Amino acid sequence: MLKFKARMPAEDRRRSERLAVRGLGKLQLGTGSLPRDCWISDLSDGGVRLHAEVEMPDEFILVLPGPNGARRECRVVWRLGHEIGAEFIDVFAPGFARRA
């Protein structure tokens, strides 16, 4: 018979709250390139988790939907298939995720 120990919850190292978001965004992958669609699943003041079925460079610009169409410069932190975690590398904006 196998015995298992209860696992401790993983430590959350995030500097800002992560909000579940379900919506489309646009990726600007290079100067002069056409915007590409992506699916945004999580957003925080410090970064984003998205799904994109395109070849992603290490840095890109994310254009968020909405009337203000916020543009954020991003750097890829991790990749898992077509899923990508990226941090914002432009100016830190406290409360950005809630406003978006």
C-alpha positions as CSV (number, residue, x, y, z in Angstrom):
1,M,0.0,0.0,0.0
2,L,1.3,3.4,-0.9
3,K,1.3,6.3,1.6
4,F,1.4,9.9,0.5
5,K,2.3,12.9,2.5
6,A,0.2,16.0,2.2
7,R,2.0,18.6,0.0
8,M,2.6,22.1,1.2
9,P,1.1,24.7,-1.1
10,A,3.6,26.1,-3.5
11,E,5.1,29.4,-2.5
12,D,3.7,32.3,-4.5
13,R,6.6,34.5,-5.6
14,R,4.5,37.0,-7.5
15,R,4.9,40.7,-6.8
16,S,1.4,41.5,-7.8
17,E,-2.0,39.8,-7.9
18,R,-2.8,37.6,-10.9
19,L,-6.2,38.0,-12.4
20,A,-8.0,35.4,-14.5
21,V,-8.8,37.0,-17.9
22,R,-10.4,35.4,-20.9
23,G,-10.0,37.5,-24.0
24,L,-8.2,38.1,-27.3
25,G,-5.2,40.3,-27.6
26,K,-2.8,41.3,-30.4
27,L,0.9,40.6,-30.7
28,Q,3.3,42.9,-32.5
29,L,6.2,40.6,-33.2
30,G,8.6,43.0,-34.9
31,T,8.9,46.4,-36.7
32,G,6.6,46.5,-39.6
33,S,5.0,43.1,-38.9
34,L,1.2,42.7,-39.0
35,P,-0.5,42.2,-35.6
36,R,-1.2,38.5,-34.7
37,D,-4.0,37.2,-32.5
38,C,-3.4,35.6,-29.1
39,W,-5.6,34.4,-26.2
40,I,-4.9,36.1,-22.9
41,S,-5.6,33.9,-19.8
42,D,-4.0,35.6,-16.9
43,L,-2.9,39.2,-16.3
44,S,-1.1,41.0,-13.5
45,D,0.7,44.3,-13.0
46,G,4.0,42.5,-13.8
47,G,3.2,40.1,-16.6
48,V,0.8,38.0,-18.7
49,R,0.1,34.4,-19.6
50,L,-1.1,33.9,-23.1
51,H,-1.6,31.3,-25.8
52,A,-0.2,32.0,-29.3
53,E,0.1,29.7,-32.2
54,V,2.9,31.7,-33.9
55,E,6.7,31.5,-33.6
56,M,7.3,33.9,-30.7
57,P,10.5,36.0,-30.4
58,D,12.0,36.6,-26.9
59,E,10.6,40.2,-26.9
60,F,7.3,41.5,-28.3
61,I,4.6,44.1,-27.8
62,L,1.2,43.0,-26.5
63,V,-1.8,45.2,-27.5
64,L,-4.7,44.7,-25.1
65,P,-8.3,44.9,-26.2
66,G,-10.6,47.7,-25.1
67,P,-11.2,51.4,-25.7
68,N,-7.7,52.4,-24.5
69,G,-5.9,49.6,-26.4
70,A,-3.0,49.6,-23.9
71,R,0.4,48.5,-25.5
72,R,2.9,46.8,-23.2
73,E,6.5,45.7,-24.0
74,C,7.0,42.0,-23.0
75,R,9.9,39.5,-22.5
76,V,9.2,35.8,-22.6
77,V,10.0,34.2,-19.2
78,W,8.7,30.6,-19.9
79,R,7.3,28.6,-22.7
80,L,5.1,25.4,-22.7
81,G,4.1,24.5,-26.2
82,H,1.9,27.4,-27.4
83,E,1.5,28.8,-23.9
84,I,3.8,31.6,-22.9
85,G,4.5,33.5,-19.7
86,A,5.9,37.0,-20.2
87,E,6.9,39.8,-17.9
88,F,6.3,43.5,-18.8
89,I,9.6,45.3,-19.4
90,D,8.3,48.8,-19.8
91,V,7.4,51.1,-16.9
92,F,5.8,49.3,-13.9
93,A,2.2,50.5,-13.5
94,P,0.6,49.6,-10.2
95,G,-3.0,48.7,-10.6
96,F,-2.6,48.2,-14.4
97,A,-4.2,44.7,-14.4
98,R,-7.4,45.9,-12.6
99,R,-7.8,48.8,-15.0
100,A,-7.3,46.6,-18.1
